[in-house]
Amino acid sequence: MRRRTQPPPAPLPQRRGVDPVRVRLPLEGAWGTVREHLVARLTGAGPGAVEAMFHAGAVVGADGLPVAPDAPYRPGMFVWFHRELPPEVPVPFPVEVVYRDEHIVIADKPHFLATTPRGSHVSETLLARLRHDLGLPELGAAHRLDRLTAGLVLFTVRPGERGAYQGLFRDRRVHKEYEAIARHDPALELPRTVRSRILKERGVLAAREVAGEPNAVTRVEITERRQRDGLARYRLLPATGQTHQLRVHLNSLGVPILGDPLYPEVAPAPAPGDFRRPLQLLARRLEFTDPLTGARHSFVSGRTLQAWTSPEEWAGA
């Protein structure tokens, strides 16, 4: 079995908390130069974009020196460069750091801010903000929340320790508690545990429940109900972590979360910069025993859900 070559450390610094792109040249290929391969590989970069990067000296090797436009192709070679990112609309909500020590950072994420770079959200992400603001370029996420969900996220300070904290989530050794706002259905018998099989297909926005062995388990409780507007606060205790699990399960009970653009129906995408009516879902509590120090941690989000605290403001936003 061939051992995988470990990449050298990145020779380029981060930009606004975003790592440079690393490319390893395939072991087999008919390209004559590094430039020819990147032109063929980066088809979405736009006409002339790759050539411009080479002429600007923006593509570098492991030694940090620019790779010449006519540099010969060498299988297995690593090169780095920074993508020219399209402008992103800033998410106008602050990030709160709930806790920080030499091993971890617990952040309280606002709605609309992606946890990690993905798709069109790169620099406007929680990870990029924290790396920049805290001066921690090696900070990494141990798990993530959907972009539309607010609440607590665990980050690790050192890359070598990330696996230990990711293992907490993999092995279900983290107590996670969420809060959601949805309409109150007097006929819905709660508390109950919802079990189903959720399928999330690549390229399809919404997940769906299908027949088969359950892979998603959520305890659903109601903590408060309100007569004047027919709303209720729900406590959600997931035992698993499938994509959109809580949103799918409340929707399947007939009480979709307020502000959900996917369930029960996929709504048209909002215009960039439209931060109205955030999804009323909050990762309220995280509890776990630190795998490195043995300390018992319990963190609570300081955020509130607007549809409950200021319903008229949320509905008329």
Buried (B, 14 or more C-beta within 10 A) or exposed (E): EEEEEEEEEBBBEBBEBBBBBBBEBEEEEEBEBBBBBBBEBBEEBEEEBBBEBBBEEBBBBBEEEBBBBEBEBEEEBBBBBBBEBEEBEEBEBEBBEBBBEEBBBBBBBBBBBBBBBEEEBBBBBBBBBBBBEBEBEEBBBBBBBBBBBBBBBBBBBBEEBBEBBBEBBEEEEBEBBBBBBBBBBEEBEBEEEBBBBBBBEEEEEBBBBEEEEEBBBBBBBBEEBEEEEEBBBBBBBBEEBBEBBBBBBBBBBEBBBBBBBBBEEEEEEEEEEEBEBBBBBBBBBBBBEBBBEEEEBEBBBEBEBBBBEEBEEBEEB
